[in-house]
Amino acid sequence: DFTIGYDTAVNTAMYAIDKIRDTADSHDRMFFVEVMGRDSGFIALDSGIATGAEAILIPETPTYIDELVNHIEQGWRRKKMCHIIIVVKLLSVLS
């Protein structure tokens, strides 16, 4: 079960990530793509899996920056990754 607009949100994010991947590939760059989702990372998770993102950062799981950096560095060293897409849904903090 999903809310109204969920499918549209995921497809919009996938479309944007696909376009960003083209740019990242042609310029050998790393992009962090932040997607919407209020307090959950379902849109980030589904769009990241569907587009083959190298990493997905969501509020439901802890993020270990050292492991992320290690994964990225190993990919660059092996030259298997000439571009990197990381999908992010940051947890909103209200002051």
WOJO-V767072 format. One line per field, one symbol per residue. phi: phi as a letter, one per 30 degrees, with the letter a starting at -180 (. if undefined). A space follows every 50 residues. Layout:
phi->???
//
This chain:
phi->.bddjddddddddddddddddeddddchbcbccccdlhcbcddddddddd ciddabcbddbdccddddddddddddddhdccbbcbcbbdddbcc
//
